[in-house]
Amino acid sequence: MNPKQGSDPKDFATQFEAWERQELAAFLEKAPERQKEFRTMTGFPVKRVYTPLDVADIPPEDIGLPGQYPFTRGPYPTMYRGRIWTMRQIAGFGTAEDTNKRFHYLISQGQTGLSIDFDMPTLMGFDSDHPMSEGEVGREGVAIDTMADMELLFDGIDLEKISVSMTINPSAWILLAMYIAVAQKRSLDMNKLSGTIQADILKEYMAQKEFAFPIRPSVRIVRDCIAFCAKSMKRYNPINISGYHISEAGSSPLDEVAFPLCNLITYVEELQKTGLHVDEFAPRLAFFFVSQADFFEEIAKFRAVRRAYAKIMKERFGAQNPESMRLRFHTQTAAATLTKPQYVVNIVRTTLQALSAVLGGTQSLHTNGMDEAFTIPTELAMKVALRTQQVIADESGAANVVDPLGGSYYVEALTMQMERGIFDIIEEVDSRGGTIKLIEEGWFQRRIADFAYDQAMKKAKGEKVVLGVNKFVEPEEKHDIETHKYDPTTAERQIARLNRVRRERDQRKVEQLLDQLIAVANDERQNIMPVTIELVKAGASMGDIIERLKTIWGIYRETPVF
């Protein structure tokens, strides 16, 4: 071909049409494709091949450059050439001492950030001796009742040098208060602490169902956490707005990123009501997403949500500081894709999911253990999961180029489709009355349930392949695997420490502070964090605080969605 030929899009369109009529048609007649249509996991149609024609209507400035608005190609100019993502393997089981040992093991293996799982009583705000806690203390995460537990959890760990992520929601502000109290007891610089609490309570009502109070007072607590940290902890991310649990509940990849942006809008609006300008708190907002099985859609999803976030912050909320428009996010590989059959294959699944997160520009990554379909991962499984990240970082070359798939006809077209889908959902939510109203009506929950049912039916029919489950099944497979064992003394040890704290604290002071907590909670103008910090320092337990607030706020009962 003459070099000058094909420079005109019309010339290429003519060439493409001729290819379809001639070479392609003849080839398909001899060798038909393996199925009539191909779609992404979300349901976007996938073309046979992508060309310049598919990206002709994408403005070059929407793709842009790394570190520049709208940050499609990454939040920072050099990305992993300057600093590898934080390798943050999640851990949490038993008592604080048990989990602290796992932390030290992971740090010795090269982990660069801590991520903590808490047991169900802690997540729900129950003390370990509450009747609802029976059988669950320390089983699926670490049990934390008082500041004494938090001190042991971080024993020997320099909180000024290692970031800490806490996976916690309705009781998140209490654990943040304990973390702050421990740091203050050690005389640490609050502005050197880094990490995040998940705290995104709206996604609990949508998907994960861990809540204590009704929606509106819960959103107020989120507002207070963000406002407090914006003024007192300059490096700390006071919320991790989460799509991960929305995905694990069964949503599409599109809804996984669109719903958190709906939540974002609600939180920003609440903070603006307090008189804060968006640039005063937005630079420390962070997100948490999953990396699913559809490799290219996941890469496009991360690029699209970064672009959509930048546009929302600039155009909707008037952000002027570029830091307010830079979406930064943690990624976890998809626990829902892990299988018990042929569980070693989970290593391959996790590797591809981790690579898609890296190619999509994540700032922090957790890779699942191969045995997590059974129980809490063993040390060996965690080492392999961590080494998976390290191989991608140090051996694959994937970290040497910023946004290496930028400019791919397929990835750019899919990024555009995903972004348009995000804004379509936001527009619909706005037109129907906003996020909280639609949660109360079950709109988000219904979309998640419908997509989950559709995927389940496709797996049952074999249309969605899961190796070892509906394809290449080994009926006689035996699971000869060493799994993490739950220590039956956990609850006894945990409750003993809780009772010791109760005996040794100044009960009159605790009661006075609990009365002060109620006064603050009844005054929307006040921030709930300072009194909570004083309460945990005085030895108040999580249950003390949650139960007292229930007396004025009540509890949340979900309306079932069918």
C-alpha positions as CSV (number, residue, x, y, z in Angstrom):
1,M,0.0,0.0,0.0
2,N,1.2,3.5,-0.8
3,P,2.1,5.2,2.5
4,K,-0.3,8.1,1.6
5,Q,-3.2,5.7,1.1
6,G,-5.5,5.1,4.1
7,S,-4.8,8.5,5.7
8,D,-8.4,9.6,5.0
9,P,-11.0,7.8,7.3
10,K,-13.3,7.4,4.3
11,D,-10.5,5.4,2.5
12,F,-10.2,3.1,5.5
13,A,-13.9,2.7,5.7
14,T,-14.0,1.6,2.1
15,Q,-11.1,-0.8,2.7
16,F,-12.9,-2.3,5.7
17,E,-16.2,-2.8,3.9
18,A,-14.3,-4.5,1.1
19,W,-12.5,-6.8,3.6
20,E,-15.9,-7.8,5.1
21,R,-17.4,-8.6,1.7
22,Q,-14.4,-10.5,0.4
23,E,-11.9,-12.1,2.7
24,L,-14.1,-12.3,5.8
25,A,-17.2,-13.6,4.0
26,A,-15.2,-16.3,2.2
27,F,-13.4,-17.4,5.4
28,L,-16.6,-17.5,7.4
29,E,-18.2,-19.8,4.8
30,K,-15.4,-22.3,5.3
31,A,-14.9,-21.8,9.0
32,P,-17.9,-20.4,11.0
33,E,-17.2,-18.7,14.3
34,R,-17.7,-20.7,17.5
35,Q,-20.8,-18.7,18.6
36,K,-23.2,-16.2,17.0
37,E,-22.4,-13.3,19.2
38,F,-19.9,-12.3,21.8
39,R,-20.5,-10.0,24.8
40,T,-18.6,-8.6,27.7
41,M,-19.6,-9.7,31.2
42,T,-21.7,-6.5,31.5
43,G,-23.4,-7.3,28.2
44,F,-21.8,-4.9,25.8
45,P,-21.6,-6.5,22.3
46,V,-18.0,-7.3,21.3
47,K,-17.2,-6.8,17.7
48,R,-15.0,-9.2,15.7
49,V,-12.3,-6.6,15.3
50,Y,-11.8,-3.0,16.3
51,T,-10.3,-0.3,14.0
52,P,-9.8,3.4,13.9
53,L,-13.5,3.7,12.9
54,D,-14.4,2.7,16.5
55,V,-12.5,5.5,18.1
56,A,-13.2,8.3,15.6
57,D,-15.7,10.1,17.8
58,I,-13.6,9.9,21.0
59,P,-12.1,13.4,21.6
60,P,-8.3,13.1,22.0
61,E,-8.5,15.1,25.2
62,D,-10.7,12.4,26.7
63,I,-7.8,9.9,26.3
64,G,-5.2,12.5,27.3
65,L,-2.0,11.9,29.1
66,P,-1.1,10.3,32.4
67,G,-1.4,12.7,35.4
68,Q,-3.6,15.1,33.4
69,Y,-7.3,15.7,33.5
70,P,-9.4,13.6,32.9
71,F,-6.8,11.1,34.1
72,T,-8.0,8.3,31.8
73,R,-4.4,7.1,31.5
74,G,-3.6,7.2,35.2
75,P,-3.7,9.6,38.1
76,Y,0.1,10.3,38.0
77,P,2.5,11.1,35.2
78,T,5.0,8.2,35.8
79,M,2.7,5.7,37.5
80,Y,4.6,2.4,38.3
81,R,7.9,3.7,36.8
82,G,8.1,5.9,39.9
83,R,6.4,3.8,42.5
84,I,4.9,0.3,42.4
85,W,1.3,-0.1,43.7
86,T,0.9,-0.8,47.4
87,M,0.8,-4.6,47.9
88,R,-1.8,-4.9,50.6
89,Q,-2.8,-8.5,51.4
90,I,-5.8,-8.6,53.7
91,A,-5.6,-10.4,57.0
92,G,-7.6,-10.9,60.1
93,F,-8.7,-13.8,62.3
94,G,-8.9,-14.7,66.0
95,T,-7.7,-12.2,68.5
96,A,-5.6,-9.1,68.0
97,E,-2.5,-11.1,69.0
98,D,-3.2,-13.8,66.4
99,T,-3.6,-11.3,63.5
100,N,-0.6,-9.3,64.6
101,K,1.6,-12.4,64.0
102,R,0.2,-12.7,60.5
103,F,0.9,-9.0,59.9
104,H,4.5,-9.4,60.8
105,Y,4.8,-12.5,58.6
106,L,3.4,-10.7,55.6
107,I,5.6,-7.6,56.2
108,S,8.6,-9.9,56.3
109,Q,7.6,-11.3,52.9
110,G,7.6,-7.9,51.3
111,Q,4.0,-6.6,51.8
112,T,3.9,-2.8,51.8
113,G,0.6,-2.1,53.4
114,L,-1.8,-3.7,55.9
115,S,-5.4,-4.5,55.2
116,I,-7.6,-5.8,58.0
117,D,-10.6,-8.1,58.0
118,F,-12.8,-7.9,61.1
119,D,-15.1,-10.6,62.4
120,M,-18.9,-10.3,62.0
121,P,-19.6,-9.0,65.6
122,T,-17.1,-6.2,65.1
123,L,-18.5,-5.4,61.7
124,M,-22.0,-5.2,63.2
125,G,-21.0,-3.3,66.3
126,F,-21.6,-6.1,68.8
127,D,-19.2,-6.8,71.7
128,S,-17.8,-10.3,71.8
129,D,-19.9,-11.4,74.7
130,H,-23.2,-10.2,73.1
131,P,-25.6,-13.1,72.4
132,M,-25.5,-12.3,68.7
133,S,-21.7,-12.9,68.7
134,E,-21.9,-16.5,69.8
135,G,-19.9,-18.8,67.5
136,E,-18.6,-15.9,65.4
137,V,-15.9,-14.3,67.5
138,G,-12.7,-14.1,65.5
139,R,-14.0,-16.7,63.0
140,E,-14.1,-14.6,59.7
141,G,-11.8,-11.8,60.8
142,V,-10.2,-10.3,63.9
143,A,-12.3,-9.5,67.0
144,I,-11.9,-5.9,68.2
145,D,-13.9,-4.7,71.2
146,T,-11.8,-2.0,72.8
147,M,-8.8,0.2,72.3
148,A,-6.8,-2.5,74.2
149,D,-7.4,-4.8,71.3
150,M,-6.3,-2.2,68.8
151,E,-3.0,-1.6,70.7
152,L,-2.2,-5.3,70.5
153,L,-3.2,-5.5,66.8
154,F,-0.5,-2.9,65.9
155,D,2.1,-4.0,68.4
156,G,5.6,-3.6,66.9
157,I,4.2,-1.9,63.7
158,D,5.3,1.6,62.8
159,L,2.1,3.4,61.9
160,E,3.9,6.4,60.5
161,K,5.6,4.2,57.9
162,I,3.0,1.6,56.9
163,S,-0.5,2.4,55.7
164,V,-3.4,0.6,57.2
165,S,-6.7,-0.2,55.5
166,M,-9.6,-1.3,57.6
167,T,-12.5,-3.2,56.0
168,I,-15.3,-2.0,58.3
169,N,-18.6,-0.1,57.7
170,P,-21.4,0.6,60.3
171,S,-18.8,0.8,63.1
172,A,-16.0,2.2,61.0
173,W,-15.8,5.5,62.9
174,I,-15.2,3.7,66.2
175,L,-12.3,1.7,64.8
176,L,-10.9,4.9,63.3
177,A,-11.2,6.5,66.8
178,M,-9.3,3.5,68.3
179,Y,-6.6,3.8,65.6
180,I,-6.2,7.5,66.3
181,A,-6.1,6.9,70.1
182,V,-3.4,4.3,69.7
183,A,-1.4,6.7,67.5
184,Q,-1.8,9.6,70.0
185,K,-0.8,7.3,72.9
186,R,2.4,6.7,71.0
187,S,2.8,10.5,70.3
188,L,2.8,9.9,66.5
189,D,2.2,12.7,64.0
190,M,-1.4,12.5,62.9
191,N,-0.4,14.0,59.5
192,K,1.9,11.1,58.9
193,L,-0.7,8.4,59.3
194,S,-1.9,6.9,56.1
195,G,-4.5,4.3,55.1
196,T,-8.3,4.2,55.0
197,I,-11.5,2.9,56.5
198,Q,-14.0,1.6,54.1
199,A,-16.9,3.5,55.7
200,D,-19.0,3.5,52.6
201,I,-22.3,2.8,54.3
202,L,-24.6,3.3,51.3
203,K,-23.2,0.3,49.6
204,E,-24.2,-1.8,52.6
205,Y,-27.8,-1.0,52.1
206,M,-27.4,-1.8,48.4
207,A,-25.4,-5.0,48.6
208,Q,-23.5,-6.3,51.7
209,K,-26.2,-5.8,54.3
210,E,-23.9,-4.9,57.3
211,F,-25.7,-2.0,58.9
212,A,-26.7,-0.8,62.4
213,F,-28.6,2.4,62.1
214,P,-31.1,3.9,59.5
215,I,-29.6,5.4,56.4
216,R,-29.6,9.1,57.2
217,P,-27.8,9.1,60.5
218,S,-25.3,6.6,59.0
219,V,-24.6,9.0,56.2
220,R,-24.1,11.7,58.8
221,I,-21.4,9.6,60.5
222,V,-19.6,9.2,57.1
223,R,-19.8,13.0,56.7
224,D,-18.2,13.5,60.1
225,C,-15.4,11.1,59.4
226,I,-14.5,12.8,56.2
227,A,-14.7,16.3,57.7
228,F,-12.6,15.3,60.7
229,C,-9.8,13.7,58.7
230,A,-9.7,16.6,56.2
231,K,-8.8,18.9,59.0
232,S,-6.7,16.6,61.3
233,M,-5.1,13.8,59.2
234,K,-3.8,15.2,55.9
235,R,-2.5,11.9,54.5
236,Y,-5.4,9.7,55.6
237,N,-8.3,8.6,53.3
238,P,-11.4,8.7,55.5
239,I,-13.5,6.6,53.2
240,N,-13.0,3.9,50.6
241,I,-16.1,4.2,48.4
242,S,-16.6,0.6,47.4
243,G,-17.8,-1.2,44.3
244,Y,-16.2,-4.5,45.4
245,H,-19.0,-5.7,47.6
246,I,-21.6,-4.5,45.0
247,S,-19.9,-6.8,42.5
248,E,-19.6,-9.7,45.0
249,A,-23.3,-9.4,45.6
250,G,-23.8,-10.1,41.9
251,S,-23.8,-6.8,40.0
252,S,-22.5,-6.2,36.5
253,P,-19.0,-4.5,36.1
254,L,-20.8,-1.4,34.9
255,D,-23.0,-1.2,38.1
256,E,-20.0,-2.0,40.2
257,V,-18.4,1.4,39.2
258,A,-21.6,3.4,38.6
259,F,-23.2,2.8,41.9
260,P,-20.2,4.0,44.0
261,L,-20.2,7.2,42.0
262,C,-23.9,7.7,42.9
263,N,-22.8,7.2,46.6
264,L,-19.9,9.7,46.0
265,I,-22.4,12.3,44.9
266,T,-24.5,11.8,48.0
267,Y,-21.5,12.1,50.3
268,V,-20.1,15.2,48.6
269,E,-23.5,16.9,48.8
270,E,-23.7,16.2,52.5
271,L,-20.2,17.6,53.1
272,Q,-21.0,20.7,51.1
273,K,-24.0,21.4,53.4
274,T,-21.5,21.8,56.2
275,G,-19.9,24.7,54.3
276,L,-16.8,22.7,53.2
277,H,-15.6,23.4,49.6
278,V,-15.0,20.2,47.6
279,D,-11.3,20.9,47.4
280,E,-11.0,20.8,51.2
281,F,-11.8,17.1,51.4
282,A,-11.9,15.5,47.9
283,P,-8.1,15.0,47.6
284,R,-8.4,12.3,50.3
285,L,-11.4,10.4,48.9
286,A,-10.5,6.8,47.7
287,F,-12.3,3.9,46.1
288,F,-12.3,0.1,46.3
289,F,-13.1,-2.0,43.2
290,V,-12.9,-5.6,42.2
291,S,-11.0,-7.1,39.2
292,Q,-13.3,-9.6,37.6
293,A,-12.8,-12.3,35.0
294,D,-13.4,-10.3,31.7
295,F,-9.8,-9.2,31.2
296,F,-10.3,-6.3,28.7
297,E,-13.6,-5.1,30.2
298,E,-12.0,-4.7,33.6
299,I,-9.1,-2.6,32.2
300,A,-11.6,-0.4,30.4
301,K,-13.8,-0.2,33.5
302,F,-10.9,1.2,35.6
303,R,-10.0,3.8,32.9
304,A,-13.7,4.8,32.5
305,V,-14.4,5.3,36.1
306,R,-11.3,7.4,36.5
307,R,-12.5,9.6,33.7
308,A,-16.1,9.8,34.9
309,Y,-14.9,10.7,38.5
310,A,-12.8,13.6,37.2
311,K,-15.6,15.0,35.2
312,I,-18.1,14.7,38.1
313,M,-15.7,16.5,40.5
314,K,-14.9,19.3,38.1
315,E,-18.2,19.8,36.2
316,R,-20.7,18.9,38.9
317,F,-19.0,20.1,42.1
318,G,-16.7,22.8,40.8
319,A,-13.4,21.2,42.0
320,Q,-10.4,23.4,40.9
321,N,-7.5,21.4,42.5
322,P,-6.4,18.6,40.2
323,E,-5.9,16.4,43.4
324,S,-9.7,16.6,43.8
325,M,-10.2,15.1,40.4
326,R,-7.6,12.2,40.6
327,L,-9.5,9.0,41.4
328,R,-7.2,6.7,43.4
329,F,-8.4,3.1,44.1
330,H,-7.5,-0.2,45.8
331,T,-8.4,-3.4,43.9
332,Q,-9.0,-6.9,45.1
333,T,-9.2,-9.9,42.8
334,A,-12.6,-11.5,42.7
335,A,-13.4,-13.8,45.6
336,A,-16.7,-14.8,43.9
337,T,-14.7,-16.4,41.0
338,L,-12.8,-18.7,43.3
339,T,-13.8,-22.4,43.2
340,K,-13.3,-25.4,45.5
341,P,-13.1,-27.8,42.6
342,Q,-9.5,-27.7,41.2
343,Y,-8.7,-24.9,43.6
344,V,-5.1,-24.6,42.3
345,V,-6.5,-23.1,39.1
346,N,-7.5,-20.1,41.3
347,I,-3.9,-19.0,41.1
348,V,-4.3,-18.5,37.3
349,R,-7.6,-16.7,37.8
350,T,-6.1,-14.4,40.3
351,T,-3.0,-13.7,38.2
352,L,-5.1,-12.5,35.2
353,Q,-7.3,-10.5,37.5
354,A,-4.3,-8.9,39.1
355,L,-2.8,-8.1,35.8
356,S,-5.9,-6.4,34.5
357,A,-5.9,-4.2,37.7
358,V,-2.3,-3.2,37.0
359,L,-3.0,-2.5,33.4
360,G,-6.0,-0.4,34.5
361,G,-3.8,1.7,36.8
362,T,-4.7,0.6,40.4
363,Q,-2.8,2.2,43.3
364,S,-3.2,-0.7,45.7
365,L,-3.8,-4.4,45.2
366,H,-4.9,-7.5,47.2
367,T,-4.6,-10.9,45.5
368,N,-6.8,-13.7,46.8
369,G,-5.3,-16.9,48.2
370,M,-5.9,-20.1,46.2
371,D,-7.7,-21.7,49.2
372,E,-10.1,-18.8,50.1
373,A,-13.1,-20.7,48.7
374,F,-12.7,-23.0,51.7
375,T,-11.8,-20.6,54.6
376,I,-9.4,-17.9,55.7
377,P,-6.2,-18.4,53.6
378,T,-3.1,-20.2,55.0
379,E,0.3,-18.5,55.1
380,L,1.4,-20.5,52.1
381,A,-1.7,-19.3,50.1
382,M,-1.0,-15.7,51.1
383,K,2.7,-16.1,50.1
384,V,1.8,-17.3,46.7
385,A,-0.8,-14.5,46.3
386,L,1.8,-11.9,47.3
387,R,4.4,-13.5,45.0
388,T,1.9,-13.2,42.1
389,Q,1.9,-9.4,42.5
390,Q,5.7,-9.4,42.9
391,V,6.1,-11.3,39.6
392,I,3.9,-8.9,37.8
393,A,5.8,-6.0,39.3
394,D,9.4,-7.3,38.9
395,E,9.4,-9.9,36.1
396,S,6.6,-9.2,33.6
397,G,7.5,-5.7,32.4
398,A,3.9,-4.6,32.8
399,A,4.9,-1.9,35.3
400,N,7.5,-0.4,32.9
401,V,5.1,1.5,30.7
402,V,2.3,3.9,31.7
403,D,-1.1,2.7,30.4
404,P,0.3,0.3,27.9
405,L,-3.1,-0.5,26.3
406,G,-3.9,3.2,25.8
407,G,-4.7,3.7,22.2
408,S,-5.9,0.1,21.7
409,Y,-9.0,0.4,19.4
410,Y,-10.8,-2.2,21.5
411,V,-9.9,-0.8,25.0
412,E,-10.6,2.8,24.0
413,A,-14.0,1.9,22.5
414,L,-14.9,-0.1,25.5
415,T,-13.7,2.6,27.9
416,M,-16.0,5.0,26.1
417,Q,-18.9,2.6,26.3
418,M,-18.4,2.1,29.9
419,E,-18.2,5.8,30.7
420,R,-21.4,6.5,28.8
421,G,-23.1,3.7,30.7
422,I,-21.9,5.2,34.0
423,F,-23.4,8.6,33.2
424,D,-26.6,7.0,32.0
425,I,-27.1,5.4,35.4
426,I,-26.2,8.6,37.3
427,E,-28.7,10.5,35.1
428,E,-31.4,7.9,35.9
429,V,-30.7,8.0,39.6
430,D,-30.8,11.8,39.6
431,S,-34.1,11.9,37.7
432,R,-35.7,9.4,40.1
433,G,-34.9,11.3,43.2
434,G,-31.4,10.4,44.2
435,T,-29.4,7.5,45.8
436,I,-31.0,7.4,49.2
437,K,-34.5,7.4,47.8
438,L,-33.8,4.6,45.4
439,I,-32.1,2.5,48.1
440,E,-35.3,2.9,50.1
441,E,-37.3,1.8,47.1
442,G,-35.0,-1.2,46.4
443,W,-34.0,0.0,42.9
444,F,-30.2,-0.7,43.3
445,Q,-30.9,-4.0,45.1
446,R,-33.2,-5.1,42.3
447,R,-30.6,-4.4,39.6
448,I,-28.0,-6.4,41.5
449,A,-30.4,-9.3,42.1
450,D,-31.5,-9.4,38.5
451,F,-28.0,-9.5,37.1
452,A,-26.9,-12.1,39.6
453,Y,-29.8,-14.3,38.7
454,D,-29.0,-14.0,35.0
455,Q,-25.3,-15.0,35.6
456,A,-26.4,-17.9,37.8
457,M,-28.6,-19.2,35.0
458,K,-25.8,-18.9,32.4
459,K,-23.5,-20.9,34.6
460,A,-26.2,-23.5,35.2
461,K,-26.7,-23.8,31.4
462,G,-22.9,-23.8,30.7
463,E,-23.2,-20.6,28.8
464,K,-20.8,-18.9,31.3
465,V,-17.9,-21.3,31.6
466,V,-16.3,-22.0,35.1
467,L,-13.6,-24.6,34.8
468,G,-14.0,-27.4,37.2
469,V,-17.6,-26.5,37.8
470,N,-19.4,-26.8,34.5
471,K,-16.5,-27.7,32.1
472,F,-13.6,-30.2,32.5
473,V,-15.3,-31.4,35.7
474,E,-13.5,-34.1,37.7
475,P,-16.4,-35.9,39.7
476,E,-14.0,-38.0,41.8
477,E,-11.9,-35.0,42.9
478,K,-10.8,-35.1,46.5
479,H,-9.9,-31.8,48.3
480,D,-6.7,-32.9,50.0
481,I,-5.9,-29.4,51.3
482,E,-4.6,-28.0,54.6
483,T,-6.8,-25.1,55.6
484,H,-6.6,-22.5,58.3
485,K,-8.0,-23.9,61.6
486,Y,-10.2,-21.9,63.9
487,D,-8.9,-21.8,67.5
488,P,-11.7,-22.8,69.8
489,T,-10.2,-20.7,72.6
490,T,-10.6,-17.4,70.7
491,A,-13.9,-16.3,72.2
492,E,-12.8,-17.2,75.7
493,R,-9.5,-15.2,75.4
494,Q,-11.3,-12.2,73.7
495,I,-14.1,-12.0,76.3
496,A,-11.6,-12.2,79.2
497,R,-9.8,-9.1,77.9
498,L,-13.0,-7.3,77.4
499,N,-14.1,-8.0,80.9
500,R,-10.7,-6.9,82.3
501,V,-11.1,-3.5,80.5
502,R,-14.5,-3.1,82.0
503,R,-13.3,-3.8,85.5
504,E,-10.3,-1.4,85.2
505,R,-12.0,1.6,83.5
506,D,-13.6,4.6,85.2
507,Q,-17.2,3.7,84.7
508,R,-18.5,7.1,85.8
509,K,-16.3,8.8,83.2
510,V,-17.5,6.4,80.5
511,E,-21.2,7.1,81.4
512,Q,-20.6,10.9,81.3
513,L,-18.9,10.6,77.8
514,L,-21.8,8.4,76.6
515,D,-24.2,11.1,77.6
516,Q,-22.1,13.6,75.8
517,L,-22.2,11.3,72.7
518,I,-26.0,11.5,72.7
519,A,-25.9,15.3,72.9
520,V,-23.5,15.4,69.9
521,A,-25.6,12.9,67.9
522,N,-28.7,15.0,68.5
523,D,-26.9,18.1,67.1
524,E,-26.3,17.8,63.4
525,R,-23.9,20.8,63.5
526,Q,-21.4,18.9,65.7
527,N,-18.9,16.2,64.7
528,I,-19.1,12.8,66.3
529,M,-15.4,11.9,66.0
530,P,-13.9,13.9,69.0
531,V,-16.2,12.5,71.6
532,T,-15.8,9.0,70.2
533,I,-12.0,9.3,70.5
534,E,-12.4,10.3,74.1
535,L,-14.8,7.4,74.7
536,V,-12.4,4.7,73.4
537,K,-9.5,6.2,75.4
538,A,-11.7,5.9,78.5
539,G,-12.2,2.2,77.8
540,A,-15.7,2.3,76.2
541,S,-16.3,-0.8,74.0
542,M,-17.7,-0.8,70.5
543,G,-20.9,-2.2,71.9
544,D,-21.2,0.5,74.5
545,I,-21.2,3.2,71.8
546,I,-23.4,1.4,69.2
547,E,-26.1,0.4,71.7
548,R,-26.3,3.9,73.3
549,L,-26.8,5.4,69.8
550,K,-29.5,2.9,69.0
551,T,-31.6,4.5,71.7
552,I,-32.0,7.7,69.7
553,W,-31.4,6.5,66.1
554,G,-33.0,3.1,66.2
555,I,-32.0,0.2,63.9
556,Y,-32.5,-0.4,60.1
557,R,-34.9,-3.0,58.8
558,E,-34.6,-3.7,55.1
559,T,-37.6,-4.0,52.9
560,P,-37.1,-7.3,51.0
561,V,-36.7,-7.1,47.2
562,F,-38.3,-9.8,45.1
